[in-house]
Amino acid sequence: MTRFDWVAVGWGGLAASVGLLVGSGRDRAIRLTIAAAAFAIGGLLAVVRATSARRLHAFAAAVAGYVIYAAFVALAGVIDAFGGPAAPALVRGGAGRWGLAAAWALCFALMGGAIAGALLRPAGRRRRLG
């Protein structure tokens, strides 16, 4: 039976969204590099905590990263409306570029999840020590 762990998704999404926030003011190459690292860590964190459906948890962490980022951008927009600093763009560079960047980040979240899944597999007969 598949048990979906929202805490795992939350931690992974939070790590991914921090990468989006850190890279939001940078040029495109740096943003993509930061997103790749943050989403890989987010996917890894989600899968390490999940007990089943690990790929689904890595995917959900990537989606949660963008949801959390959107919430922070909306909050920054409210602060901007009251005279605070300018809010970052939600979809920077247009929908096409944003979609490619989101697919890029999703791939790295799934790779981070795959790495964690490979590390969490039980050792086979030949790999056991002692």
Backbone as XML, in Angstrom:
<?xml version="1.0"?>
<chain id="A" units="angstrom">
  <residue number="1" name="MET">
    <atom name="N" x="0.832" y="-1.171" z="0.000"/>
    <atom name="CA" x="0.000" y="0.000" z="0.000"/>
    <atom name="C" x="0.888" y="1.250" z="0.000"/>
  </residue>
  <residue number="2" name="THR">
    <atom name="N" x="0.550" y="2.212" z="-0.819"/>
    <atom name="CA" x="1.313" y="3.430" z="-0.933"/>
    <atom name="C" x="0.875" y="4.422" z="0.134"/>
  </residue>
  <residue number="3" name="ARG">
    <atom name="N" x="1.832" y="4.899" z="0.874"/>
    <atom name="CA" x="1.566" y="5.906" z="1.898"/>
    <atom name="C" x="2.243" y="7.193" z="1.465"/>
  </residue>
  <residue number="4" name="PHE">
    <atom name="N" x="1.463" y="8.237" z="1.251"/>
    <atom name="CA" x="2.006" y="9.515" z="0.812"/>
    <atom name="C" x="2.367" y="10.341" z="2.038"/>
  </residue>
  <residue number="5" name="ASP">
    <atom name="N" x="3.615" y="10.769" z="2.123"/>
    <atom name="CA" x="4.127" y="11.496" z="3.278"/>
    <atom name="C" x="4.243" y="12.982" z="2.935"/>
  </residue>
  <residue number="6" name="TRP">
    <atom name="N" x="3.318" y="13.779" z="3.442"/>
    <atom name="CA" x="3.299" y="15.207" z="3.146"/>
    <atom name="C" x="4.467" y="15.940" z="3.783"/>
  </residue>
  <residue number="7" name="VAL">
    <atom name="N" x="4.975" y="15.425" z="4.898"/>
    <atom name="CA" x="6.122" y="16.060" z="5.535"/>
    <atom name="C" x="7.353" y="15.932" z="4.627"/>
  </residue>
  <residue number="8" name="ALA">
    <atom name="N" x="7.521" y="14.779" z="4.018"/>
    <atom name="CA" x="8.637" y="14.584" z="3.084"/>
    <atom name="C" x="8.537" y="15.544" z="1.911"/>
  </residue>
  <residue number="9" name="VAL">
    <atom name="N" x="7.345" y="15.698" z="1.379"/>
    <atom name="CA" x="7.123" y="16.621" z="0.265"/>
    <atom name="C" x="7.389" y="18.056" z="0.707"/>
  </residue>
  <residue number="10" name="GLY">
    <atom name="N" x="6.961" y="18.391" z="1.907"/>
    <atom name="CA" x="7.182" y="19.741" z="2.423"/>
    <atom name="C" x="8.648" y="20.085" z="2.568"/>
  </residue>
  <residue number="11" name="TRP">
    <atom name="N" x="9.426" y="19.168" z="3.128"/>
    <atom name="CA" x="10.861" y="19.427" z="3.282"/>
    <atom name="C" x="11.548" y="19.526" z="1.928"/>
  </residue>
  <residue number="12" name="GLY">
    <atom name="N" x="11.225" y="18.630" z="1.038"/>
    <atom name="CA" x="11.823" y="18.687" z="-0.294"/>
    <atom name="C" x="11.420" y="19.939" z="-1.046"/>
  </residue>
  <residue number="13" name="GLY">
    <atom name="N" x="10.152" y="20.307" z="-0.943"/>
    <atom name="CA" x="9.671" y="21.516" z="-1.602"/>
    <atom name="C" x="10.284" y="22.770" z="-1.022"/>
  </residue>
  <residue number="14" name="LEU">
    <atom name="N" x="10.489" y="22.792" z="0.281"/>
    <atom name="CA" x="11.104" y="23.949" z="0.920"/>
    <atom name="C" x="12.546" y="24.126" z="0.431"/>
  </residue>
  <residue number="15" name="ALA">
    <atom name="N" x="13.291" y="23.034" z="0.343"/>
    <atom name="CA" x="14.664" y="23.118" z="-0.164"/>
    <atom name="C" x="14.678" y="23.607" z="-1.611"/>
  </residue>
  <residue number="16" name="ALA">
    <atom name="N" x="13.768" y="23.104" z="-2.419"/>
    <atom name="CA" x="13.703" y="23.521" z="-3.818"/>
    <atom name="C" x="13.316" y="24.989" z="-3.941"/>
  </residue>
  <residue number="17" name="SER">
    <atom name="N" x="12.368" y="25.440" z="-3.137"/>
    <atom name="CA" x="11.922" y="26.833" z="-3.223"/>
    <atom name="C" x="13.003" y="27.794" z="-2.757"/>
  </residue>
  <residue number="18" name="VAL">
    <atom name="N" x="13.816" y="27.388" z="-1.802"/>
    <atom name="CA" x="14.926" y="28.238" z="-1.374"/>
    <atom name="C" x="15.885" y="28.458" z="-2.548"/>
  </residue>
  <residue number="19" name="GLY">
    <atom name="N" x="16.121" y="27.425" z="-3.323"/>
    <atom name="CA" x="16.964" y="27.584" z="-4.509"/>
    <atom name="C" x="16.358" y="28.542" z="-5.513"/>
  </residue>
  <residue number="20" name="LEU">
    <atom name="N" x="15.052" y="28.465" z="-5.700"/>
    <atom name="CA" x="14.389" y="29.398" z="-6.618"/>
    <atom name="C" x="14.490" y="30.831" z="-6.108"/>
  </residue>
  <residue number="21" name="LEU">
    <atom name="N" x="14.337" y="31.015" z="-4.808"/>
    <atom name="CA" x="14.423" y="32.352" z="-4.232"/>
    <atom name="C" x="15.841" y="32.899" z="-4.300"/>
  </residue>
  <residue number="22" name="VAL">
    <atom name="N" x="16.832" y="32.069" z="-4.035"/>
    <atom name="CA" x="18.219" y="32.516" z="-4.092"/>
    <atom name="C" x="18.606" y="32.890" z="-5.519"/>
  </residue>
  <residue number="23" name="GLY">
    <atom name="N" x="18.140" y="32.137" z="-6.491"/>
    <atom name="CA" x="18.511" y="32.395" z="-7.875"/>
    <atom name="C" x="17.646" y="33.401" z="-8.588"/>
  </residue>
  <residue number="24" name="SER">
    <atom name="N" x="16.620" y="33.925" z="-7.940"/>
    <atom name="CA" x="15.653" y="34.769" z="-8.653"/>
    <atom name="C" x="16.248" y="36.052" z="-9.204"/>
  </residue>
  <residue number="25" name="GLY">
    <atom name="N" x="17.239" y="36.621" z="-8.587"/>
    <atom name="CA" x="17.794" y="37.876" z="-9.069"/>
    <atom name="C" x="19.034" y="37.717" z="-9.932"/>
  </residue>
  <residue number="26" name="ARG">
    <atom name="N" x="19.390" y="36.512" z="-10.277"/>
    <atom name="CA" x="20.637" y="36.257" z="-11.004"/>
    <atom name="C" x="20.365" y="36.063" z="-12.494"/>
  </residue>
  <residue number="27" name="ASP">
    <atom name="N" x="21.432" y="35.984" z="-13.280"/>
    <atom name="CA" x="21.249" y="35.726" z="-14.712"/>
    <atom name="C" x="20.856" y="34.268" z="-14.931"/>
  </residue>
  <residue number="28" name="ARG">
    <atom name="N" x="20.482" y="33.952" z="-16.152"/>
    <atom name="CA" x="19.849" y="32.663" z="-16.452"/>
    <atom name="C" x="20.722" y="31.445" z="-16.131"/>
  </residue>
  <residue number="29" name="ALA">
    <atom name="N" x="21.999" y="31.479" z="-16.496"/>
    <atom name="CA" x="22.872" y="30.321" z="-16.262"/>
    <atom name="C" x="23.039" y="30.042" z="-14.771"/>
  </residue>
  <residue number="30" name="ILE">
    <atom name="N" x="23.219" y="31.076" z="-13.993"/>
    <atom name="CA" x="23.371" y="30.898" z="-12.540"/>
    <atom name="C" x="22.060" y="30.410" z="-11.939"/>
  </residue>
  <residue number="31" name="ARG">
    <atom name="N" x="20.932" y="30.973" z="-12.397"/>
    <atom name="CA" x="19.624" y="30.535" z="-11.899"/>
    <atom name="C" x="19.412" y="29.057" z="-12.152"/>
  </residue>
  <residue number="32" name="LEU">
    <atom name="N" x="19.746" y="28.593" z="-13.362"/>
    <atom name="CA" x="19.557" y="27.176" z="-13.692"/>
    <atom name="C" x="20.468" y="26.283" z="-12.861"/>
  </residue>
  <residue number="33" name="THR">
    <atom name="N" x="21.683" y="26.736" z="-12.608"/>
    <atom name="CA" x="22.612" y="25.952" z="-11.797"/>
    <atom name="C" x="22.123" y="25.850" z="-10.354"/>
  </residue>
  <residue number="34" name="ILE">
    <atom name="N" x="21.685" y="26.979" z="-9.809"/>
    <atom name="CA" x="21.167" y="26.969" z="-8.438"/>
    <atom name="C" x="19.904" y="26.112" z="-8.349"/>
  </residue>
  <residue number="35" name="ALA">
    <atom name="N" x="19.023" y="26.225" z="-9.343"/>
    <atom name="CA" x="17.799" y="25.416" z="-9.352"/>
    <atom name="C" x="18.125" y="23.932" z="-9.435"/>
  </residue>
  <residue number="36" name="ALA">
    <atom name="N" x="19.111" y="23.570" z="-10.258"/>
    <atom name="CA" x="19.499" y="22.164" z="-10.377"/>
    <atom name="C" x="19.962" y="21.611" z="-9.035"/>
  </residue>
  <residue number="37" name="ALA">
    <atom name="N" x="20.812" y="22.354" z="-8.356"/>
    <atom name="CA" x="21.316" y="21.894" z="-7.056"/>
    <atom name="C" x="20.198" y="21.835" z="-6.019"/>
  </residue>
  <residue number="38" name="ALA">
    <atom name="N" x="19.375" y="22.877" z="-5.957"/>
    <atom name="CA" x="18.320" y="22.919" z="-4.949"/>
    <atom name="C" x="17.264" y="21.843" z="-5.177"/>
  </residue>
  <residue number="39" name="PHE">
    <atom name="N" x="16.877" y="21.619" z="-6.419"/>
    <atom name="CA" x="15.860" y="20.607" z="-6.695"/>
    <atom name="C" x="16.418" y="19.201" z="-6.502"/>
  </residue>
  <residue number="40" name="ALA">
    <atom name="N" x="17.703" y="18.987" z="-6.788"/>
    <atom name="CA" x="18.304" y="17.679" z="-6.517"/>
    <atom name="C" x="18.294" y="17.402" z="-5.017"/>
  </residue>
  <residue number="41" name="ILE">
    <atom name="N" x="18.634" y="18.420" z="-4.217"/>
    <atom name="CA" x="18.593" y="18.263" z="-2.764"/>
    <atom name="C" x="17.155" y="18.059" z="-2.294"/>
  </residue>
  <residue number="42" name="GLY">
    <atom name="N" x="16.212" y="18.803" z="-2.875"/>
    <atom name="CA" x="14.807" y="18.650" z="-2.508"/>
    <atom name="C" x="14.274" y="17.263" z="-2.821"/>
  </residue>
  <residue number="43" name="GLY">
    <atom name="N" x="14.603" y="16.742" z="-4.001"/>
    <atom name="CA" x="14.189" y="15.384" z="-4.347"/>
    <atom name="C" x="14.813" y="14.352" z="-3.431"/>
  </residue>
  <residue number="44" name="LEU">
    <atom name="N" x="16.079" y="14.556" z="-3.101"/>
    <atom name="CA" x="16.774" y="13.650" z="-2.198"/>
    <atom name="C" x="16.123" y="13.674" z="-0.814"/>
  </residue>
  <residue number="45" name="LEU">
    <atom name="N" x="15.836" y="14.854" z="-0.293"/>
    <atom name="CA" x="15.209" y="14.955" z="1.025"/>
    <atom name="C" x="13.830" y="14.301" z="1.059"/>
  </residue>
  <residue number="46" name="ALA">
    <atom name="N" x="13.060" y="14.500" z="0.012"/>
    <atom name="CA" x="11.716" y="13.908" z="-0.028"/>
    <atom name="C" x="11.782" y="12.393" z="-0.053"/>
  </residue>
  <residue number="47" name="VAL">
    <atom name="N" x="12.706" y="11.841" z="-0.818"/>
    <atom name="CA" x="12.794" y="10.381" z="-0.958"/>
    <atom name="C" x="13.390" y="9.738" z="0.284"/>
  </residue>
  <residue number="48" name="VAL">
    <atom name="N" x="14.323" y="10.410" z="0.932"/>
    <atom name="CA" x="14.923" y="9.842" z="2.145"/>
    <atom name="C" x="13.865" y="9.642" z="3.215"/>
  </residue>
  <residue number="49" name="ARG">
    <atom name="N" x="12.920" y="10.545" z="3.311"/>
    <atom name="CA" x="11.883" y="10.437" z="4.347"/>
    <atom name="C" x="10.729" y="9.527" z="3.932"/>
  </residue>
  <residue number="50" name="ALA">
    <atom name="N" x="10.491" y="9.390" z="2.650"/>
    <atom name="CA" x="9.349" y="8.607" z="2.163"/>
    <atom name="C" x="9.599" y="7.111" z="2.379"/>
  </residue>
  <residue number="51" name="THR">
    <atom name="N" x="8.525" y="6.389" z="2.678"/>
    <atom name="CA" x="8.640" y="4.944" z="2.865"/>
    <atom name="C" x="8.216" y="4.170" z="1.625"/>
  </residue>
  <residue number="52" name="SER">
    <atom name="N" x="7.464" y="4.808" z="0.733"/>
    <atom name="CA" x="7.030" y="4.164" z="-0.504"/>
    <atom name="C" x="6.785" y="5.242" z="-1.550"/>
  </residue>
  <residue number="53" name="ALA">
    <atom name="N" x="6.559" y="4.834" z="-2.780"/>
    <atom name="CA" x="6.277" y="5.750" z="-3.898"/>
    <atom name="C" x="7.306" y="6.864" z="-3.960"/>
  </residue>
  <residue number="54" name="ARG">
    <atom name="N" x="8.561" y="6.480" z="-4.005"/>
    <atom name="CA" x="9.638" y="7.457" z="-3.905"/>
    <atom name="C" x="9.685" y="8.415" z="-5.091"/>
  </residue>
  <residue number="55" name="ARG">
    <atom name="N" x="9.474" y="7.932" z="-6.284"/>
    <atom name="CA" x="9.488" y="8.838" z="-7.444"/>
    <atom name="C" x="8.366" y="9.865" z="-7.349"/>
  </residue>
  <residue number="56" name="LEU">
    <atom name="N" x="7.224" y="9.438" z="-6.880"/>
    <atom name="CA" x="6.096" y="10.342" z="-6.701"/>
    <atom name="C" x="6.430" y="11.429" z="-5.674"/>
  </residue>
  <residue number="57" name="HIS">
    <atom name="N" x="7.128" y="11.072" z="-4.610"/>
    <atom name="CA" x="7.510" y="12.043" z="-3.602"/>
    <atom name="C" x="8.506" y="13.057" z="-4.170"/>
  </residue>
  <residue number="58" name="ALA">
    <atom name="N" x="9.449" y="12.614" z="-4.987"/>
    <atom name="CA" x="10.406" y="13.544" z="-5.604"/>
    <atom name="C" x="9.680" y="14.498" z="-6.547"/>
  </residue>
  <residue number="59" name="PHE">
    <atom name="N" x="8.743" y="13.972" z="-7.322"/>
    <atom name="CA" x="7.950" y="14.817" z="-8.229"/>
    <atom name="C" x="7.112" y="15.825" z="-7.434"/>
  </residue>
  <residue number="60" name="ALA">
    <atom name="N" x="6.472" y="15.351" z="-6.390"/>
    <atom name="CA" x="5.632" y="16.236" z="-5.570"/>
    <atom name="C" x="6.473" y="17.307" z="-4.886"/>
  </residue>
  <residue number="61" name="ALA">
    <atom name="N" x="7.704" y="16.982" z="-4.501"/>
    <atom name="CA" x="8.586" y="17.982" z="-3.898"/>
    <atom name="C" x="8.935" y="19.074" z="-4.904"/>
  </residue>
  <residue number="62" name="ALA">
    <atom name="N" x="9.127" y="18.697" z="-6.164"/>
    <atom name="CA" x="9.410" y="19.694" z="-7.204"/>
    <atom name="C" x="8.209" y="20.621" z="-7.398"/>
  </residue>
  <residue number="63" name="VAL">
    <atom name="N" x="7.028" y="20.050" z="-7.434"/>
    <atom name="CA" x="5.813" y="20.856" z="-7.574"/>
    <atom name="C" x="5.648" y="21.754" z="-6.341"/>
  </residue>
  <residue number="64" name="ALA">
    <atom name="N" x="5.884" y="21.212" z="-5.170"/>
    <atom name="CA" x="5.761" y="21.992" z="-3.934"/>
    <atom name="C" x="6.767" y="23.139" z="-3.910"/>
  </residue>
  <residue number="65" name="GLY">
    <atom name="N" x="7.942" y="22.920" z="-4.484"/>
    <atom name="CA" x="8.929" y="23.991" z="-4.556"/>
    <atom name="C" x="8.405" y="25.188" z="-5.320"/>
  </residue>
  <residue number="66" name="TYR">
    <atom name="N" x="7.740" y="24.935" z="-6.434"/>
    <atom name="CA" x="7.168" y="26.043" z="-7.212"/>
    <atom name="C" x="5.953" y="26.655" z="-6.516"/>
  </residue>
  <residue number="67" name="VAL">
    <atom name="N" x="5.177" y="25.857" z="-5.803"/>
    <atom name="CA" x="4.021" y="26.390" z="-5.074"/>
    <atom name="C" x="4.499" y="27.308" z="-3.943"/>
  </residue>
  <residue number="68" name="ILE">
    <atom name="N" x="5.504" y="26.878" z="-3.209"/>
    <atom name="CA" x="6.044" y="27.696" z="-2.122"/>
    <atom name="C" x="6.654" y="28.979" z="-2.692"/>
  </residue>
  <residue number="69" name="TYR">
    <atom name="N" x="7.374" y="28.864" z="-3.803"/>
    <atom name="CA" x="7.953" y="30.041" z="-4.462"/>
    <atom name="C" x="6.851" y="31.016" z="-4.874"/>
  </residue>
  <residue number="70" name="ALA">
    <atom name="N" x="5.765" y="30.508" z="-5.441"/>
    <atom name="CA" x="4.656" y="31.371" z="-5.852"/>
    <atom name="C" x="4.038" y="32.084" z="-4.649"/>
  </residue>
  <residue number="71" name="ALA">
    <atom name="N" x="3.953" y="31.404" z="-3.519"/>
    <atom name="CA" x="3.417" y="32.034" z="-2.313"/>
    <atom name="C" x="4.329" y="33.169" z="-1.844"/>
  </residue>
  <residue number="72" name="PHE">
    <atom name="N" x="5.637" y="32.953" z="-1.901"/>
    <atom name="CA" x="6.565" y="34.009" z="-1.511"/>
    <atom name="C" x="6.523" y="35.182" z="-2.482"/>
  </residue>
  <residue number="73" name="VAL">
    <atom name="N" x="6.382" y="34.917" z="-3.770"/>
    <atom name="CA" x="6.274" y="35.999" z="-4.751"/>
    <atom name="C" x="4.982" y="36.789" z="-4.526"/>
  </residue>
  <residue number="74" name="ALA">
    <atom name="N" x="3.888" y="36.102" z="-4.215"/>
    <atom name="CA" x="2.632" y="36.800" z="-3.915"/>
    <atom name="C" x="2.779" y="37.670" z="-2.673"/>
  </residue>
  <residue number="75" name="LEU">
    <atom name="N" x="3.431" y="37.153" z="-1.645"/>
    <atom name="CA" x="3.675" y="37.937" z="-0.438"/>
    <atom name="C" x="4.560" y="39.140" z="-0.744"/>
  </residue>
  <residue number="76" name="ALA">
    <atom name="N" x="5.582" y="38.944" z="-1.583"/>
    <atom name="CA" x="6.444" y="40.059" z="-1.982"/>
    <atom name="C" x="5.655" y="41.093" z="-2.778"/>
  </residue>
  <residue number="77" name="GLY">
    <atom name="N" x="4.686" y="40.658" z="-3.556"/>
    <atom name="CA" x="3.828" y="41.589" z="-4.287"/>
    <atom name="C" x="2.995" y="42.449" z="-3.362"/>
  </residue>
  <residue number="78" name="VAL">
    <atom name="N" x="2.497" y="41.848" z="-2.277"/>
    <atom name="CA" x="1.736" y="42.609" z="-1.281"/>
    <atom name="C" x="2.653" y="43.627" z="-0.603"/>
  </residue>
  <residue number="79" name="ILE">
    <atom name="N" x="3.847" y="43.202" z="-0.251"/>
    <atom name="CA" x="4.808" y="44.114" z="0.381"/>
    <atom name="C" x="5.175" y="45.232" z="-0.587"/>
  </residue>
  <residue number="80" name="ASP">
    <atom name="N" x="5.353" y="44.904" z="-1.860"/>
    <atom name="CA" x="5.652" y="45.899" z="-2.892"/>
    <atom name="C" x="4.510" y="46.903" z="-3.013"/>
  </residue>
  <residue number="81" name="ALA">
    <atom name="N" x="3.282" y="46.456" z="-2.912"/>
    <atom name="CA" x="2.128" y="47.349" z="-3.019"/>
    <atom name="C" x="2.082" y="48.367" z="-1.881"/>
  </residue>
  <residue number="82" name="PHE">
    <atom name="N" x="2.643" y="48.014" z="-0.734"/>
    <atom name="CA" x="2.670" y="48.941" z="0.402"/>
    <atom name="C" x="3.960" y="49.749" z="0.469"/>
  </residue>
  <residue number="83" name="GLY">
    <atom name="N" x="4.711" y="49.782" z="-0.641"/>
    <atom name="CA" x="5.904" y="50.630" z="-0.707"/>
    <atom name="C" x="7.203" y="49.929" z="-0.392"/>
  </residue>
  <residue number="84" name="GLY">
    <atom name="N" x="7.200" y="48.624" z="-0.316"/>
    <atom name="CA" x="8.425" y="47.883" z="-0.033"/>
    <atom name="C" x="9.249" y="47.673" z="-1.295"/>
  </residue>
  <residue number="85" name="PRO">
    <atom name="N" x="10.264" y="46.844" z="-1.205"/>
    <atom name="CA" x="11.089" y="46.571" z="-2.383"/>
    <atom name="C" x="10.293" y="45.844" z="-3.468"/>
  </residue>
  <residue number="86" name="ALA">
    <atom name="N" x="10.779" y="45.937" z="-4.698"/>
    <atom name="CA" x="10.087" y="45.328" z="-5.841"/>
    <atom name="C" x="10.050" y="43.807" z="-5.705"/>
  </residue>
  <residue number="87" name="ALA">
    <atom name="N" x="8.927" y="43.244" z="-6.074"/>
    <atom name="CA" x="8.753" y="41.790" z="-6.014"/>
    <atom name="C" x="9.392" y="41.141" z="-7.239"/>
  </residue>
  <residue number="88" name="PRO">
    <atom name="N" x="9.948" y="39.930" z="-7.099"/>
    <atom name="CA" x="10.476" y="39.236" z="-8.276"/>
    <atom name="C" x="9.343" y="38.778" z="-9.184"/>
  </residue>
  <residue number="89" name="ALA">
    <atom name="N" x="9.680" y="38.531" z="-10.432"/>
    <atom name="CA" x="8.676" y="38.055" z="-11.392"/>
    <atom name="C" x="8.358" y="36.593" z="-11.107"/>
  </residue>
  <residue number="90" name="LEU">
    <atom name="N" x="7.091" y="36.239" z="-11.210"/>
    <atom name="CA" x="6.687" y="34.846" z="-10.995"/>
    <atom name="C" x="7.157" y="33.976" z="-12.148"/>
  </residue>
  <residue number="91" name="VAL">
    <atom name="N" x="6.937" y="34.443" z="-13.373"/>
    <atom name="CA" x="7.356" y="33.709" z="-14.572"/>
    <atom name="C" x="8.361" y="34.595" z="-15.288"/>
  </residue>
  <residue number="92" name="ARG">
    <atom name="N" x="9.612" y="34.401" z="-14.960"/>
    <atom name="CA" x="10.670" y="35.250" z="-15.509"/>
    <atom name="C" x="11.112" y="34.715" z="-16.866"/>
  </residue>
  <residue number="93" name="GLY">
    <atom name="N" x="11.168" y="35.602" z="-17.873"/>
    <atom name="CA" x="11.644" y="35.221" z="-19.197"/>
    <atom name="C" x="10.559" y="34.682" z="-20.114"/>
  </residue>
  <residue number="94" name="GLY">
    <atom name="N" x="9.319" y="34.742" z="-19.721"/>
    <atom name="CA" x="8.236" y="34.239" z="-20.554"/>
    <atom name="C" x="7.883" y="32.796" z="-20.234"/>
  </residue>
  <residue number="95" name="ALA">
    <atom name="N" x="6.731" y="32.392" z="-20.716"/>
    <atom name="CA" x="6.211" y="31.057" z="-20.386"/>
    <atom name="C" x="7.069" y="29.938" z="-20.976"/>
  </residue>
  <residue number="96" name="GLY">
    <atom name="N" x="7.580" y="30.119" z="-22.189"/>
    <atom name="CA" x="8.395" y="29.077" z="-22.813"/>
    <atom name="C" x="9.678" y="28.817" z="-22.049"/>
  </residue>
  <residue number="97" name="ARG">
    <atom name="N" x="10.398" y="29.877" z="-21.729"/>
    <atom name="CA" x="11.646" y="29.727" z="-20.957"/>
    <atom name="C" x="11.372" y="29.206" z="-19.558"/>
  </residue>
  <residue number="98" name="TRP">
    <atom name="N" x="10.284" y="29.689" z="-18.949"/>
    <atom name="CA" x="9.933" y="29.228" z="-17.622"/>
    <atom name="C" x="9.621" y="27.734" z="-17.647"/>
  </residue>
  <residue number="99" name="GLY">
    <atom name="N" x="8.902" y="27.281" z="-18.674"/>
    <atom name="CA" x="8.578" y="25.863" z="-18.798"/>
    <atom name="C" x="9.817" y="24.996" z="-18.943"/>
  </residue>
  <residue number="100" name="LEU">
    <atom name="N" x="10.773" y="25.463" z="-19.741"/>
    <atom name="CA" x="12.032" y="24.714" z="-19.883"/>
    <atom name="C" x="12.797" y="24.675" z="-18.563"/>
  </residue>
  <residue number="101" name="ALA">
    <atom name="N" x="12.828" y="25.794" z="-17.863"/>
    <atom name="CA" x="13.513" y="25.827" z="-16.571"/>
    <atom name="C" x="12.819" y="24.920" z="-15.553"/>
  </residue>
  <residue number="102" name="ALA">
    <atom name="N" x="11.489" y="24.886" z="-15.592"/>
    <atom name="CA" x="10.747" y="24.002" z="-14.681"/>
    <atom name="C" x="11.010" y="22.536" z="-15.005"/>
  </residue>
  <residue number="103" name="ALA">
    <atom name="N" x="11.071" y="22.198" z="-16.291"/>
    <atom name="CA" x="11.388" y="20.817" z="-16.683"/>
    <atom name="C" x="12.810" y="20.452" z="-16.261"/>
  </residue>
  <residue number="104" name="TRP">
    <atom name="N" x="13.735" y="21.392" z="-16.421"/>
    <atom name="CA" x="15.123" y="21.205" z="-15.991"/>
    <atom name="C" x="15.161" y="20.906" z="-14.492"/>
  </residue>
  <residue number="105" name="ALA">
    <atom name="N" x="14.459" y="21.715" z="-13.699"/>
    <atom name="CA" x="14.448" y="21.537" z="-12.256"/>
    <atom name="C" x="13.794" y="20.205" z="-11.877"/>
  </residue>
  <residue number="106" name="LEU">
    <atom name="N" x="12.721" y="19.842" z="-12.553"/>
    <atom name="CA" x="12.048" y="18.570" z="-12.281"/>
    <atom name="C" x="12.984" y="17.395" z="-12.535"/>
  </residue>
  <residue number="107" name="CYS">
    <atom name="N" x="13.746" y="17.448" z="-13.613"/>
    <atom name="CA" x="14.708" y="16.372" z="-13.904"/>
    <atom name="C" x="15.705" y="16.212" z="-12.762"/>
  </residue>
  <residue number="108" name="PHE">
    <atom name="N" x="16.180" y="17.328" z="-12.235"/>
    <atom name="CA" x="17.146" y="17.239" z="-11.143"/>
    <atom name="C" x="16.495" y="16.766" z="-9.846"/>
  </residue>
  <residue number="109" name="ALA">
    <atom name="N" x="15.242" y="17.110" z="-9.615"/>
    <atom name="CA" x="14.544" y="16.584" z="-8.440"/>
    <atom name="C" x="14.408" y="15.069" z="-8.545"/>
  </residue>
  <residue number="110" name="LEU">
    <atom name="N" x="14.073" y="14.584" z="-9.728"/>
    <atom name="CA" x="13.953" y="13.139" z="-9.924"/>
    <atom name="C" x="15.312" y="12.453" z="-9.819"/>
  </residue>
  <residue number="111" name="MET">
    <atom name="N" x="16.372" y="13.113" z="-10.306"/>
    <atom name="CA" x="17.717" y="12.527" z="-10.167"/>
    <atom name="C" x="18.139" y="12.474" z="-8.702"/>
  </residue>
  <residue number="112" name="GLY">
    <atom name="N" x="17.857" y="13.536" z="-7.938"/>
    <atom name="CA" x="18.148" y="13.511" z="-6.502"/>
    <atom name="C" x="17.377" y="12.411" z="-5.801"/>
  </residue>
  <residue number="113" name="GLY">
    <atom name="N" x="16.124" y="12.226" z="-6.203"/>
    <atom name="CA" x="15.330" y="11.139" z="-5.645"/>
    <atom name="C" x="15.873" y="9.772" z="-6.021"/>
  </residue>
  <residue number="114" name="ALA">
    <atom name="N" x="16.341" y="9.631" z="-7.259"/>
    <atom name="CA" x="16.913" y="8.351" z="-7.701"/>
    <atom name="C" x="18.195" y="8.030" z="-6.935"/>
  </residue>
  <residue number="115" name="ILE">
    <atom name="N" x="18.993" y="9.053" z="-6.681"/>
    <atom name="CA" x="20.220" y="8.844" z="-5.903"/>
    <atom name="C" x="19.870" y="8.383" z="-4.492"/>
  </residue>
  <residue number="116" name="ALA">
    <atom name="N" x="18.926" y="9.052" z="-3.871"/>
    <atom name="CA" x="18.513" y="8.651" z="-2.520"/>
    <atom name="C" x="17.921" y="7.247" z="-2.530"/>
  </residue>
  <residue number="117" name="GLY">
    <atom name="N" x="17.112" y="6.935" z="-3.547"/>
    <atom name="CA" x="16.530" y="5.602" z="-3.642"/>
    <atom name="C" x="17.582" y="4.522" z="-3.800"/>
  </residue>
  <residue number="118" name="ALA">
    <atom name="N" x="18.626" y="4.822" z="-4.568"/>
    <atom name="CA" x="19.710" y="3.848" z="-4.745"/>
    <atom name="C" x="20.490" y="3.650" z="-3.452"/>
  </residue>
  <residue number="119" name="LEU">
    <atom name="N" x="20.650" y="4.710" z="-2.699"/>
    <atom name="CA" x="21.382" y="4.592" z="-1.435"/>
    <atom name="C" x="20.562" y="3.896" z="-0.353"/>
  </residue>
  <residue number="120" name="LEU">
    <atom name="N" x="19.239" y="3.916" z="-0.479"/>
    <atom name="CA" x="18.376" y="3.323" z="0.537"/>
    <atom name="C" x="18.021" y="1.863" z="0.271"/>
  </residue>
  <residue number="121" name="ARG">
    <atom name="N" x="18.454" y="1.323" z="-0.850"/>
    <atom name="CA" x="18.155" y="-0.087" z="-1.138"/>
    <atom name="C" x="18.915" y="-0.988" z="-0.177"/>
  </residue>
  <residue number="122" name="PRO">
    <atom name="N" x="18.292" y="-2.058" z="0.242"/>
    <atom name="CA" x="19.013" y="-2.989" z="1.116"/>
    <atom name="C" x="20.148" y="-3.659" z="0.350"/>
  </residue>
  <residue number="123" name="ALA">
    <atom name="N" x="21.191" y="-3.968" z="1.065"/>
    <atom name="CA" x="22.346" y="-4.620" z="0.450"/>
    <atom name="C" x="21.981" y="-6.031" z="0.016"/>
  </residue>
  <residue number="124" name="GLY">
    <atom name="N" x="22.510" y="-6.459" z="-1.119"/>
    <atom name="CA" x="22.295" y="-7.817" z="-1.592"/>
    <atom name="C" x="23.137" y="-8.799" z="-0.804"/>
  </residue>
  <residue number="125" name="ARG">
    <atom name="N" x="23.050" y="-10.083" z="-1.163"/>
    <atom name="CA" x="23.804" y="-11.110" z="-0.424"/>
    <atom name="C" x="25.292" y="-10.844" z="-0.509"/>
  </residue>
  <residue number="126" name="ARG">
    <atom name="N" x="25.779" y="-10.457" z="-1.658"/>
    <atom name="CA" x="27.216" y="-10.284" z="-1.843"/>
    <atom name="C" x="27.739" y="-8.987" z="-1.238"/>
  </residue>
  <residue number="127" name="ARG">
    <atom name="N" x="26.896" y="-8.029" z="-1.017"/>
    <atom name="CA" x="27.353" y="-6.731" z="-0.554"/>
    <atom name="C" x="27.335" y="-6.619" z="0.964"/>
  </residue>
  <residue number="128" name="ARG">
    <atom name="N" x="26.777" y="-7.563" z="1.653"/>
    <atom name="CA" x="26.719" y="-7.480" z="3.127"/>
    <atom name="C" x="28.113" y="-7.624" z="3.711"/>
  </residue>
  <residue number="129" name="LEU">
    <atom name="N" x="28.341" y="-6.834" z="4.719"/>
    <atom name="CA" x="29.637" y="-6.911" z="5.415"/>
    <atom name="C" x="29.450" y="-7.720" z="6.688"/>
  </residue>
  <residue number="130" name="GLY">
    <atom name="N" x="30.454" y="-8.477" z="7.023"/>
    <atom name="CA" x="30.470" y="-9.224" z="8.284"/>
    <atom name="C" x="29.692" y="-10.419" z="8.235"/>
  </residue>
</chain>
